[in-house]
Amino acid sequence: MKYWLDTDHFPTNDIWIAAIARAHRLTLVTNDEQFKYIDGVTLESWLE
């Protein structure tokens, strides 16, 4: 995750969304591929 924060590839609001999902052990339903780079966040695509 540090790479994304250091290089400004990850919007601030998305960082907050990922942090809340991770802190509460929630599944993040999204089609945004960049969330896969954050350890500890479970993802599910809303398109499948």
CHARMM internal coordinates of N, CA and C (Angstrom, degrees):
IC EDIT
DIST 1 N 1 CA 1.4489
DIST 1 CA 1 C 1.5205
ANGL 1 N 1 CA 1 C 110.44
DIST 1 C 2 N 1.3252
ANGL 1 CA 1 C 2 N 116.94
DIHE 1 N 1 CA 1 C 2 N -29.82
DIST 2 N 2 CA 1.4574
ANGL 1 C 2 N 2 CA 120.09
DIHE 1 CA 1 C 2 N 2 CA -178.62
DIST 2 CA 2 C 1.5312
ANGL 2 N 2 CA 2 C 111.52
DIHE 1 C 2 N 2 CA 2 C -58.57
DIST 2 C 3 N 1.3411
ANGL 2 CA 2 C 3 N 117.74
DIHE 2 N 2 CA 2 C 3 N -37.38
DIST 3 N 3 CA 1.4643
ANGL 2 C 3 N 3 CA 120.59
DIHE 2 CA 2 C 3 N 3 CA 178.48
DIST 3 CA 3 C 1.5220
ANGL 3 N 3 CA 3 C 111.26
DIHE 2 C 3 N 3 CA 3 C -56.69
DIST 3 C 4 N 1.3251
ANGL 3 CA 3 C 4 N 115.99
DIHE 3 N 3 CA 3 C 4 N -47.20
DIST 4 N 4 CA 1.4686
ANGL 3 C 4 N 4 CA 120.05
DIHE 3 CA 3 C 4 N 4 CA -177.21
DIST 4 CA 4 C 1.5151
ANGL 4 N 4 CA 4 C 111.29
DIHE 3 C 4 N 4 CA 4 C -66.73
DIST 4 C 5 N 1.3244
ANGL 4 CA 4 C 5 N 117.53
DIHE 4 N 4 CA 4 C 5 N -36.70
DIST 5 N 5 CA 1.4573
ANGL 4 C 5 N 5 CA 119.88
DIHE 4 CA 4 C 5 N 5 CA 179.48
DIST 5 CA 5 C 1.5228
ANGL 5 N 5 CA 5 C 110.92
DIHE 4 C 5 N 5 CA 5 C -70.58
DIST 5 C 6 N 1.3145
ANGL 5 CA 5 C 6 N 117.13
DIHE 5 N 5 CA 5 C 6 N -39.07
DIST 6 N 6 CA 1.4577
ANGL 5 C 6 N 6 CA 121.09
DIHE 5 CA 5 C 6 N 6 CA -176.73
DIST 6 CA 6 C 1.5221
ANGL 6 N 6 CA 6 C 112.88
DIHE 5 C 6 N 6 CA 6 C -72.64
DIST 6 C 7 N 1.3112
ANGL 6 CA 6 C 7 N 118.28
DIHE 6 N 6 CA 6 C 7 N -28.60
DIST 7 N 7 CA 1.4622
ANGL 6 C 7 N 7 CA 119.75
DIHE 6 CA 6 C 7 N 7 CA -174.11
DIST 7 CA 7 C 1.5217
ANGL 7 N 7 CA 7 C 113.13
DIHE 6 C 7 N 7 CA 7 C -105.53
DIST 7 C 8 N 1.3236
ANGL 7 CA 7 C 8 N 117.57
DIHE 7 N 7 CA 7 C 8 N 8.10
DIST 8 N 8 CA 1.4608
ANGL 7 C 8 N 8 CA 122.61
DIHE 7 CA 7 C 8 N 8 CA 176.61
DIST 8 CA 8 C 1.5223
ANGL 8 N 8 CA 8 C 113.90
DIHE 7 C 8 N 8 CA 8 C 58.73
DIST 8 C 9 N 1.3269
ANGL 8 CA 8 C 9 N 116.92
DIHE 8 N 8 CA 8 C 9 N 31.45
DIST 9 N 9 CA 1.4568
ANGL 8 C 9 N 9 CA 120.87
DIHE 8 CA 8 C 9 N 9 CA 176.70
DIST 9 CA 9 C 1.5134
ANGL 9 N 9 CA 9 C 112.09
DIHE 8 C 9 N 9 CA 9 C -87.60
DIST 9 C 10 N 1.3049
ANGL 9 CA 9 C 10 N 117.31
DIHE 9 N 9 CA 9 C 10 N -8.90
DIST 10 N 10 CA 1.4539
ANGL 9 C 10 N 10 CA 121.89
DIHE 9 CA 9 C 10 N 10 CA -173.16
DIST 10 CA 10 C 1.5252
ANGL 10 N 10 CA 10 C 109.07
DIHE 9 C 10 N 10 CA 10 C -119.86
DIST 10 C 11 N 1.3248
ANGL 10 CA 10 C 11 N 118.55
DIHE 10 N 10 CA 10 C 11 N 117.67
DIST 11 N 11 CA 1.4737
ANGL 10 C 11 N 11 CA 120.65
DIHE 10 CA 10 C 11 N 11 CA -179.70
DIST 11 CA 11 C 1.5334
ANGL 11 N 11 CA 11 C 111.49
DIHE 10 C 11 N 11 CA 11 C -60.85
DIST 11 C 12 N 1.3099
ANGL 11 CA 11 C 12 N 116.10
DIHE 11 N 11 CA 11 C 12 N 145.70
DIST 12 N 12 CA 1.4652
ANGL 11 C 12 N 12 CA 122.24
DIHE 11 CA 11 C 12 N 12 CA -177.40
DIST 12 CA 12 C 1.5240
ANGL 12 N 12 CA 12 C 111.96
DIHE 11 C 12 N 12 CA 12 C -56.59
DIST 12 C 13 N 1.3180
ANGL 12 CA 12 C 13 N 117.66
DIHE 12 N 12 CA 12 C 13 N -43.43
DIST 13 N 13 CA 1.4645
ANGL 12 C 13 N 13 CA 119.69
DIHE 12 CA 12 C 13 N 13 CA -179.67
DIST 13 CA 13 C 1.5247
ANGL 13 N 13 CA 13 C 111.83
DIHE 12 C 13 N 13 CA 13 C -62.30
DIST 13 C 14 N 1.3237
ANGL 13 CA 13 C 14 N 117.06
DIHE 13 N 13 CA 13 C 14 N -35.86
DIST 14 N 14 CA 1.4641
ANGL 13 C 14 N 14 CA 120.47
DIHE 13 CA 13 C 14 N 14 CA 178.04
DIST 14 CA 14 C 1.5223
ANGL 14 N 14 CA 14 C 111.39
DIHE 13 C 14 N 14 CA 14 C -67.93
DIST 14 C 15 N 1.3169
ANGL 14 CA 14 C 15 N 117.17
DIHE 14 N 14 CA 14 C 15 N -33.06
DIST 15 N 15 CA 1.4624
ANGL 14 C 15 N 15 CA 120.99
DIHE 14 CA 14 C 15 N 15 CA 176.57
DIST 15 CA 15 C 1.5258
ANGL 15 N 15 CA 15 C 109.71
DIHE 14 C 15 N 15 CA 15 C -64.27
DIST 15 C 16 N 1.3171
ANGL 15 CA 15 C 16 N 116.84
DIHE 15 N 15 CA 15 C 16 N -42.72
DIST 16 N 16 CA 1.4726
ANGL 15 C 16 N 16 CA 120.75
DIHE 15 CA 15 C 16 N 16 CA 177.40
DIST 16 CA 16 C 1.5267
ANGL 16 N 16 CA 16 C 110.97
DIHE 15 C 16 N 16 CA 16 C -63.45
DIST 16 C 17 N 1.3197
ANGL 16 CA 16 C 17 N 117.00
DIHE 16 N 16 CA 16 C 17 N -44.08
DIST 17 N 17 CA 1.4665
ANGL 16 C 17 N 17 CA 121.20
DIHE 16 CA 16 C 17 N 17 CA 179.23
DIST 17 CA 17 C 1.5271
ANGL 17 N 17 CA 17 C 110.18
DIHE 16 C 17 N 17 CA 17 C -59.43
DIST 17 C 18 N 1.3200
ANGL 17 CA 17 C 18 N 116.61
DIHE 17 N 17 CA 17 C 18 N -46.85
DIST 18 N 18 CA 1.4635
ANGL 17 C 18 N 18 CA 121.02
DIHE 17 CA 17 C 18 N 18 CA 179.75
DIST 18 CA 18 C 1.5284
ANGL 18 N 18 CA 18 C 111.45
DIHE 17 C 18 N 18 CA 18 C -64.58
DIST 18 C 19 N 1.3110
ANGL 18 CA 18 C 19 N 117.17
DIHE 18 N 18 CA 18 C 19 N -40.24
DIST 19 N 19 CA 1.4630
ANGL 18 C 19 N 19 CA 121.13
DIHE 18 CA 18 C 19 N 19 CA -179.37
DIST 19 CA 19 C 1.5234
ANGL 19 N 19 CA 19 C 111.32
DIHE 18 C 19 N 19 CA 19 C -63.96
DIST 19 C 20 N 1.3211
ANGL 19 CA 19 C 20 N 117.22
DIHE 19 N 19 CA 19 C 20 N -41.75
DIST 20 N 20 CA 1.4657
ANGL 19 C 20 N 20 CA 120.87
DIHE 19 CA 19 C 20 N 20 CA 179.12
DIST 20 CA 20 C 1.5274
ANGL 20 N 20 CA 20 C 110.27
DIHE 19 C 20 N 20 CA 20 C -67.23
DIST 20 C 21 N 1.3262
ANGL 20 CA 20 C 21 N 116.71
DIHE 20 N 20 CA 20 C 21 N -44.11
DIST 21 N 21 CA 1.4623
ANGL 20 C 21 N 21 CA 120.18
DIHE 20 CA 20 C 21 N 21 CA 178.50
DIST 21 CA 21 C 1.5287
ANGL 21 N 21 CA 21 C 110.99
DIHE 20 C 21 N 21 CA 21 C -60.96
DIST 21 C 22 N 1.3128
ANGL 21 CA 21 C 22 N 116.06
DIHE 21 N 21 CA 21 C 22 N -41.98
DIST 22 N 22 CA 1.4689
ANGL 21 C 22 N 22 CA 120.25
DIHE 21 CA 21 C 22 N 22 CA -179.54
DIST 22 CA 22 C 1.5263
ANGL 22 N 22 CA 22 C 111.53
DIHE 21 C 22 N 22 CA 22 C -69.06
DIST 22 C 23 N 1.3136
ANGL 22 CA 22 C 23 N 117.05
DIHE 22 N 22 CA 22 C 23 N -43.86
DIST 23 N 23 CA 1.4648
ANGL 22 C 23 N 23 CA 121.00
DIHE 22 CA 22 C 23 N 23 CA -177.81
DIST 23 CA 23 C 1.5270
ANGL 23 N 23 CA 23 C 112.27
DIHE 22 C 23 N 23 CA 23 C -63.33
DIST 23 C 24 N 1.3263
ANGL 23 CA 23 C 24 N 116.19
DIHE 23 N 23 CA 23 C 24 N -34.22
DIST 24 N 24 CA 1.4666
ANGL 23 C 24 N 24 CA 120.66
DIHE 23 CA 23 C 24 N 24 CA -177.52
DIST 24 CA 24 C 1.5292
ANGL 24 N 24 CA 24 C 112.71
DIHE 23 C 24 N 24 CA 24 C -101.21
DIST 24 C 25 N 1.3361
ANGL 24 CA 24 C 25 N 115.45
DIHE 24 N 24 CA 24 C 25 N 6.82
DIST 25 N 25 CA 1.4685
ANGL 24 C 25 N 25 CA 122.32
DIHE 24 CA 24 C 25 N 25 CA 179.56
DIST 25 CA 25 C 1.5264
ANGL 25 N 25 CA 25 C 111.46
DIHE 24 C 25 N 25 CA 25 C 53.87
DIST 25 C 26 N 1.3191
ANGL 25 CA 25 C 26 N 115.45
DIHE 25 N 25 CA 25 C 26 N 47.14
DIST 26 N 26 CA 1.4569
ANGL 25 C 26 N 26 CA 122.57
DIHE 25 CA 25 C 26 N 26 CA 179.16
DIST 26 CA 26 C 1.5216
ANGL 26 N 26 CA 26 C 110.65
DIHE 25 C 26 N 26 CA 26 C -97.95
DIST 26 C 27 N 1.3191
ANGL 26 CA 26 C 27 N 116.58
DIHE 26 N 26 CA 26 C 27 N 154.83
DIST 27 N 27 CA 1.4543
ANGL 26 C 27 N 27 CA 121.52
DIHE 26 CA 26 C 27 N 27 CA 172.44
DIST 27 CA 27 C 1.5216
ANGL 27 N 27 CA 27 C 107.82
DIHE 26 C 27 N 27 CA 27 C -85.70
DIST 27 C 28 N 1.3025
ANGL 27 CA 27 C 28 N 116.31
DIHE 27 N 27 CA 27 C 28 N 127.79
DIST 28 N 28 CA 1.4585
ANGL 27 C 28 N 28 CA 122.01
DIHE 27 CA 27 C 28 N 28 CA 179.84
DIST 28 CA 28 C 1.5252
ANGL 28 N 28 CA 28 C 108.71
DIHE 27 C 28 N 28 CA 28 C -92.49
DIST 28 C 29 N 1.3255
ANGL 28 CA 28 C 29 N 116.46
DIHE 28 N 28 CA 28 C 29 N 115.97
DIST 29 N 29 CA 1.4552
ANGL 28 C 29 N 29 CA 121.77
DIHE 28 CA 28 C 29 N 29 CA -179.52
DIST 29 CA 29 C 1.5241
ANGL 29 N 29 CA 29 C 107.55
DIHE 28 C 29 N 29 CA 29 C -94.86
DIST 29 C 30 N 1.3241
ANGL 29 CA 29 C 30 N 115.63
DIHE 29 N 29 CA 29 C 30 N 113.40
DIST 30 N 30 CA 1.4614
ANGL 29 C 30 N 30 CA 121.13
DIHE 29 CA 29 C 30 N 30 CA -175.18
DIST 30 CA 30 C 1.5267
ANGL 30 N 30 CA 30 C 109.62
DIHE 29 C 30 N 30 CA 30 C -158.83
DIST 30 C 31 N 1.2887
ANGL 30 CA 30 C 31 N 115.52
DIHE 30 N 30 CA 30 C 31 N 165.51
DIST 31 N 31 CA 1.4576
ANGL 30 C 31 N 31 CA 121.23
DIHE 30 CA 30 C 31 N 31 CA 171.66
DIST 31 CA 31 C 1.5318
ANGL 31 N 31 CA 31 C 110.00
DIHE 30 C 31 N 31 CA 31 C -113.77
DIST 31 C 32 N 1.3053
ANGL 31 CA 31 C 32 N 116.52
DIHE 31 N 31 CA 31 C 32 N 9.10
DIST 32 N 32 CA 1.4564
ANGL 31 C 32 N 32 CA 123.25
DIHE 31 CA 31 C 32 N 32 CA -177.68
DIST 32 CA 32 C 1.5264
ANGL 32 N 32 CA 32 C 109.49
DIHE 31 C 32 N 32 CA 32 C -84.49
DIST 32 C 33 N 1.3259
ANGL 32 CA 32 C 33 N 116.49
DIHE 32 N 32 CA 32 C 33 N 111.56
DIST 33 N 33 CA 1.4693
ANGL 32 C 33 N 33 CA 122.70
DIHE 32 CA 32 C 33 N 33 CA -174.23
DIST 33 CA 33 C 1.5278
ANGL 33 N 33 CA 33 C 114.00
DIHE 32 C 33 N 33 CA 33 C -65.06
DIST 33 C 34 N 1.3186
ANGL 33 CA 33 C 34 N 119.10
DIHE 33 N 33 CA 33 C 34 N -25.33
DIST 34 N 34 CA 1.4598
ANGL 33 C 34 N 34 CA 119.24
DIHE 33 CA 33 C 34 N 34 CA -173.39
DIST 34 CA 34 C 1.5315
ANGL 34 N 34 CA 34 C 113.25
DIHE 33 C 34 N 34 CA 34 C -70.94
DIST 34 C 35 N 1.3247
ANGL 34 CA 34 C 35 N 117.71
DIHE 34 N 34 CA 34 C 35 N -17.08
DIST 35 N 35 CA 1.4611
ANGL 34 C 35 N 35 CA 119.40
DIHE 34 CA 34 C 35 N 35 CA 177.06
DIST 35 CA 35 C 1.5270
ANGL 35 N 35 CA 35 C 111.83
DIHE 34 C 35 N 35 CA 35 C -66.48
DIST 35 C 36 N 1.3192
ANGL 35 CA 35 C 36 N 118.27
DIHE 35 N 35 CA 35 C 36 N -19.69
DIST 36 N 36 CA 1.4674
ANGL 35 C 36 N 36 CA 120.18
DIHE 35 CA 35 C 36 N 36 CA -179.46
DIST 36 CA 36 C 1.5274
ANGL 36 N 36 CA 36 C 112.31
DIHE 35 C 36 N 36 CA 36 C -67.14
DIST 36 C 37 N 1.3172
ANGL 36 CA 36 C 37 N 117.80
DIHE 36 N 36 CA 36 C 37 N -13.83
DIST 37 N 37 CA 1.4593
ANGL 36 C 37 N 37 CA 121.38
DIHE 36 CA 36 C 37 N 37 CA 179.87
DIST 37 CA 37 C 1.5236
ANGL 37 N 37 CA 37 C 112.72
DIHE 36 C 37 N 37 CA 37 C -85.67
DIST 37 C 38 N 1.3174
ANGL 37 CA 37 C 38 N 117.78
DIHE 37 N 37 CA 37 C 38 N -1.63
DIST 38 N 38 CA 1.4592
ANGL 37 C 38 N 38 CA 121.16
DIHE 37 CA 37 C 38 N 38 CA -179.26
DIST 38 CA 38 C 1.5232
ANGL 38 N 38 CA 38 C 108.83
DIHE 37 C 38 N 38 CA 38 C -100.71
DIST 38 C 39 N 1.3195
ANGL 38 CA 38 C 39 N 116.15
DIHE 38 N 38 CA 38 C 39 N 117.97
DIST 39 N 39 CA 1.4648
ANGL 38 C 39 N 39 CA 121.35
DIHE 38 CA 38 C 39 N 39 CA 179.29
DIST 39 CA 39 C 1.5236
ANGL 39 N 39 CA 39 C 110.19
DIHE 38 C 39 N 39 CA 39 C -67.16
DIST 39 C 40 N 1.3144
ANGL 39 CA 39 C 40 N 114.65
DIHE 39 N 39 CA 39 C 40 N 141.58
DIST 40 N 40 CA 1.4542
ANGL 39 C 40 N 40 CA 119.65
DIHE 39 CA 39 C 40 N 40 CA 174.13
DIST 40 CA 40 C 1.5120
ANGL 40 N 40 CA 40 C 115.34
DIHE 39 C 40 N 40 CA 40 C 87.70
DIST 40 C 41 N 1.3282
ANGL 40 CA 40 C 41 N 118.19
DIHE 40 N 40 CA 40 C 41 N 1.80
DIST 41 N 41 CA 1.4569
ANGL 40 C 41 N 41 CA 121.49
DIHE 40 CA 40 C 41 N 41 CA 178.04
DIST 41 CA 41 C 1.5265
ANGL 41 N 41 CA 41 C 108.57
DIHE 40 C 41 N 41 CA 41 C -107.79
DIST 41 C 42 N 1.3302
ANGL 41 CA 41 C 42 N 115.58
DIHE 41 N 41 CA 41 C 42 N 121.83
DIST 42 N 42 CA 1.4530
ANGL 41 C 42 N 42 CA 121.17
DIHE 41 CA 41 C 42 N 42 CA 177.43
DIST 42 CA 42 C 1.5231
ANGL 42 N 42 CA 42 C 108.56
DIHE 41 C 42 N 42 CA 42 C -86.07
DIST 42 C 43 N 1.3280
ANGL 42 CA 42 C 43 N 115.76
DIHE 42 N 42 CA 42 C 43 N 129.58
DIST 43 N 43 CA 1.4697
ANGL 42 C 43 N 43 CA 120.29
DIHE 42 CA 42 C 43 N 43 CA -176.40
DIST 43 CA 43 C 1.5144
ANGL 43 N 43 CA 43 C 111.99
DIHE 42 C 43 N 43 CA 43 C -114.12
DIST 43 C 44 N 1.3253
ANGL 43 CA 43 C 44 N 114.01
DIHE 43 N 43 CA 43 C 44 N 150.40
DIST 44 N 44 CA 1.4460
ANGL 43 C 44 N 44 CA 121.10
DIHE 43 CA 43 C 44 N 44 CA 171.23
DIST 44 CA 44 C 1.5273
ANGL 44 N 44 CA 44 C 107.29
DIHE 43 C 44 N 44 CA 44 C -143.11
DIST 44 C 45 N 1.3121
ANGL 44 CA 44 C 45 N 115.43
DIHE 44 N 44 CA 44 C 45 N 133.21
DIST 45 N 45 CA 1.4691
ANGL 44 C 45 N 45 CA 120.02
DIHE 44 CA 44 C 45 N 45 CA -179.31
DIST 45 CA 45 C 1.5215
ANGL 45 N 45 CA 45 C 110.03
DIHE 44 C 45 N 45 CA 45 C -80.47
DIST 45 C 46 N 1.2975
ANGL 45 CA 45 C 46 N 117.13
DIHE 45 N 45 CA 45 C 46 N 134.70
DIST 46 N 46 CA 1.4577
ANGL 45 C 46 N 46 CA 121.26
DIHE 45 CA 45 C 46 N 46 CA 177.96
DIST 46 CA 46 C 1.5290
ANGL 46 N 46 CA 46 C 111.32
DIHE 45 C 46 N 46 CA 46 C -81.91
DIST 46 C 47 N 1.3263
ANGL 46 CA 46 C 47 N 117.95
DIHE 46 N 46 CA 46 C 47 N -4.55
DIST 47 N 47 CA 1.4572
ANGL 46 C 47 N 47 CA 121.85
DIHE 46 CA 46 C 47 N 47 CA 178.56
DIST 47 CA 47 C 1.5224
ANGL 47 N 47 CA 47 C 112.99
DIHE 46 C 47 N 47 CA 47 C -90.12
DIST 47 C 48 N 1.3142
ANGL 47 CA 47 C 48 N 117.01
DIHE 47 N 47 CA 47 C 48 N -17.13
DIST 48 N 48 CA 1.4780
ANGL 47 C 48 N 48 CA 120.17
DIHE 47 CA 47 C 48 N 48 CA -176.76
DIST 48 CA 48 C 1.5124
ANGL 48 N 48 CA 48 C 111.44
DIHE 47 C 48 N 48 CA 48 C -93.67
END
COOR INIT
IC SEED 1 N 1 CA 1 C
IC BUILD
